[in-house]
């Protein structure tokens, strides 16, 4: 089984610059654990100490938000795409009068 995990630019230094990493896993949790086993520097970026997803990390399985599926228990299958998107904060305030 091969699952493609898309790595956002902010995390690519931990994957040696790879935009996509192929791993195996029967569930989203197993897939992400395989990812961090291959790239240990990602662990603290993706998981809390208790192996739950960090609240600012959004994960999509074939385009659907994993939180609305089965979370880390979401089944995965050969050929799907998992996308990791850390939430972005900040931005600019609108100029006065707008």
Secondary structure, DSSP 8 states (H G I E B T S, - for coil): --EEEE--GGGGGGGTT-SEEEE--SBHHHHHHHHHHHSGGGHHHHB-TTS-B-TTEEEEETTEEGGGTTGGG-B--TT-EEEEEE---------TT-
